[in-house]
Amino acid sequence: MTSPALSPWTYLRRYRGSVILGCLSLLATSALSLAVPYLLGRTIEGLRGDDPGGAVPPLALAMIGFALAQALARIASRLLLFNAARNAEFDLRSDLFGHLLVQAPSFYRKHTVGDIMSRLTTDVQTVRALWGPGVLNVVNTTFLFTTAVVLMINIDAELALWALTPYPLMVLVGRAFAGRLYKHSHDVQEYLGTVSDKVQEDLSGIGVIKTYTAEPERKQRFAGMADELLDRNMKLTMIRGQLMPVLGGLGSLGAVIILYMGGAAVISGRIDLGQLVQFNAYLALLVWPTLAFGWMLSLFQRGFAAWRRLAVLLEAEPTIQDGDGPDLPIETVRGDVDIRHLTIELEGRKVLDDVSLSMKAGTVTAIVGRTGSGKSLLVEALPRLFEVPPGTLFLDEHDITSLSLASLRRAIGYAPQEAYLFSTSIAQNIGHGIEHTRETGDDLLGITRAAGAAGMTGDLSQFPAGIDTMVGERGITLSGGQRQRVALARALASDPRVLILDDSLSSVDTQTEREILTALDGIMHGRTSILISHRVAAIKRADQIVVIDAGKVAEVGTHDELLARAGVYAELYRTQLVDDTCEEGVA
């Protein structure tokens, strides 16, 4: 359930001034519309009087004036209410996006990208319809019904009672439909999220689909999902389609009663013809609110169903919170890293078990191990990409859980193996972690230097726009090695005190790797560097090599020391030599 602090009206309250003025304009619109039937009734009586030529024109002019005023008030009410709804929609979208940015990576393992996109688009639009047309019709219908009924009773209470007889039944019918509308609306919105997720997945992996000629199978799968979505939408449409005619039919009973009972009242002299016309006009004004009742019921049920899906995102507390300790200025960071008895469990399985390590500032530590041993998880713990237990990981003797996330991550440069690039220029991708202006002055110089250190100089000279070359979605216009080097340059551009390279050169050839490592020697000097690599050339010169096996520290030492022990590292080393020899033979 949504907490009271986060109701669908939370965002609309920020624009209560516009909403109040809009509602007042709407009340004026309804009041003016109610004045027209009164003038119409007086006009009918004026036509039957002794001087119709003198009585009717002023009444006709008055009706025209009221109609024009009603049009202006109607325009004002819609501008005010709909603009407030649009502004509230803007705030909601901004808050949702900002809230998603602070979520930990684990959040995105529970909520797929396609489902999140569906909530940010379709569900937000549905809630906005609740705020705009929903509020407008509720206020309009409530005022119009209340005032029109009072005026009808004032003309003839008995006739009004008969005319309103069908309405209690309409309320019961509406309540009966409400539960079904909510259930099917929620089902449609949930399944739309599933479809969106599958479409996003297929478009992201279009290269794999084409490689294995899986287009027919994917097309068939989408057709099946589209049929299911159509079926769910048709069920919802059937209910909505039934509701409107049923309510409209019940509402028309009032008109039939008026024709019969009202005609008898005029004949008996209880009311005059002008009053009957006036009474009938009031009842006609209730036709749209009557029909709109079913539409509003559907709108509110869909709106609340959409809001509950959005509230799941808004109420999701980030699992990684800022520490309550002081901010850590980057210029004061030395780069000492201590890991003390770190144990991490994911999904009930220990992936890191009692890991303890010490990395002195300015040294190079290499981490090796078999696939799935926990190497990447260990380095991801340092910038707190997932939560770690307090008292297990320290930067310059500061428990990282006590530091602000901004100051911690500002001190760390991280180049992952899977390089993600944004759909922008190479310069903007490299300068992504640099504060202030990214493409002028010292920042551009820093970006260029970082690109050179990452071995991009030769590639940039071949691009038509150089460092300003656009890379396309996820860097699709670049090779795997080029993407990795851009990601490496991004990690270097912010001049971090701790540099983490998680197998970030796996997609480059041996010669390029050797050149990059040579260039990195000067850059890594004076800063703590952590390297993960399966290539011996990248790690053998490290100050210490840490071997992770099955989530535990198996060995620690230099290259020569570990070879002499003939343990896990020596076995990995021999395997690497065999693989390198085979590759050279094939080449």
Buried (B, 14 or more C-beta within 10 A) or exposed (E): EBEEEBBBBBBBEEBEEBBEBBBBBBBBBBBBBBBBBBBBBBBBBBBEEEEEEEBBEEBBEBBEEBBEBBEEBBEBBBBBBBBBBBBBBEBBBEBBEEBBEBBBEEBEEEBBEBBBBBBBEBBBEBBBBBBBBBBBBBBBBEBBBEBBBEBBBEBBEEBBEBBBEBBEEBEEBBEEBBEBBBBBBBBBBBBBBBBBBBBBEBEEEEEEBEEEEBEEEBEEEBEEBEEEBEEBBEBBEEBBEBBBEBBBEBBBBBBEBBEEBBEEBBEEEBBBBBBBBBBBBBBBBBBBBBBBBBBBBBBBBBBBBBBBBBBEBBEBEBEBBBBEBEEBEEEEBBBBBBBBEBBBEEEEEBBBBEBEBBBBBBBBBBBBBBEEBBBBBBBBBBBBBBBBEEEBBBBBEBBBBBBBBEBBBBBBBBBBBEBEBEEBBBBBBBBBBBEEEBBEEEBBEBBBBBBBBBBBEEBBEEBEEBBBBBBEEBBEBBEEBBBBBBBBBBBBBBBBBBBBBBBBBBBBEBEBBBBBBEBBEEBBEEBBBBBBBBBBBBBBBBEBBBBBBBBBBBBBBBBEEBBEEEBBBBEBBEEBEEEBEEEEEEE
